[in-house]
Amino acid sequence: MNIFKTFETFLKEPLSILRENFIQIVSVQTGNIFANKPSVDVSLMKDKTQITVVNNEKLYNLLSLVTNRAKSKQNKQKEVQESETA
């Protein structure tokens, strides 16, 4: 699996889906890592998007970091827009 291709696919989604919905990232670690291969599941619901990462802590940390940076950037843009209109 090429992680960069995964992000390209993720970023191709309309940004309104990502901005207007709550994104929840869940990490699940199972006991026998050889019996249960790492996987990722994305569930799009009406008001929430849940990304479940199984047995892949590095990917979970990467997705969490990207999500937090995007939220921070969005908040800064809102603050700039509000200060410009005031």
C-alpha positions as CSV (number, residue, x, y, z in Angstrom):
1,M,0.0,0.0,0.0
2,N,1.4,3.4,-1.0
3,I,0.5,5.9,1.7
4,F,0.9,8.8,-0.6
5,K,-1.7,7.4,-3.0
6,T,-4.0,6.9,-0.1
7,F,-3.8,10.6,0.9
8,E,-4.3,11.6,-2.8
9,T,-7.5,9.7,-2.8
10,F,-8.5,11.1,0.6
11,L,-7.8,14.6,-0.6
12,K,-9.8,14.2,-3.8
13,E,-13.0,14.0,-1.7
14,P,-15.0,17.3,-1.8
15,L,-13.6,19.4,1.0
16,S,-17.1,20.2,2.2
17,I,-17.4,16.6,3.4
18,L,-14.3,17.0,5.5
19,R,-15.0,20.5,6.7
20,E,-18.7,20.2,7.5
21,N,-18.6,16.8,9.2
22,F,-17.0,15.7,12.4
23,I,-14.0,13.5,11.7
24,Q,-13.2,10.8,14.3
25,I,-10.1,8.7,14.0
26,V,-10.0,5.5,16.0
27,S,-7.1,3.1,16.6
28,V,-7.6,-0.5,17.4
29,Q,-4.7,-2.8,18.4
30,T,-5.3,-6.5,18.6
31,G,-3.2,-9.1,20.4
32,N,-2.1,-11.3,17.5
33,I,-0.7,-8.9,14.9
34,F,0.1,-11.8,12.5
35,A,-3.4,-13.2,12.5
36,N,-5.0,-9.8,12.0
37,K,-3.3,-7.7,9.3
38,P,-3.3,-3.9,9.4
39,S,-6.3,-2.3,7.8
40,V,-8.2,0.9,7.4
41,D,-11.9,1.4,7.3
42,V,-13.7,4.7,6.5
43,S,-17.3,5.1,7.3
44,L,-19.2,8.2,6.0
45,M,-22.3,8.9,8.1
46,K,-24.6,11.9,7.9
47,D,-22.9,14.1,10.5
48,K,-19.6,12.2,11.0
49,T,-16.8,10.5,9.3
50,Q,-15.0,7.7,11.2
51,I,-11.7,6.3,10.2
52,T,-10.8,3.1,12.0
53,V,-7.2,2.1,11.8
54,V,-6.4,-1.5,12.9
55,N,-2.9,-2.6,14.0
56,N,-1.1,0.4,12.4
57,E,-0.2,3.0,15.1
58,K,2.0,5.0,12.6
59,L,-0.8,5.5,10.2
60,Y,-3.2,6.5,13.1
61,N,-0.6,9.0,14.3
62,L,-0.2,10.4,10.8
63,L,-3.9,10.8,10.2
64,S,-4.4,12.4,13.6
65,L,-1.6,14.9,12.9
66,V,-3.0,15.8,9.4
67,T,-6.5,16.2,10.9
68,N,-5.3,18.4,13.7
69,R,-3.2,20.6,11.4
70,A,-6.1,21.0,9.0
71,K,-8.4,22.1,11.9
72,S,-5.8,24.5,13.2
73,K,-5.3,26.0,9.7
74,Q,-9.1,26.3,9.3
75,N,-9.4,28.1,12.7
76,K,-6.6,30.5,11.8
77,Q,-8.3,31.3,8.5
78,K,-11.6,32.0,10.3
79,E,-9.9,34.3,12.7
80,V,-8.2,36.2,9.9
81,Q,-11.5,36.6,8.0
82,E,-13.3,37.7,11.2
83,S,-10.6,40.3,11.9
84,E,-10.8,41.6,8.3
85,T,-14.6,42.1,8.5
86,A,-14.4,43.8,11.9
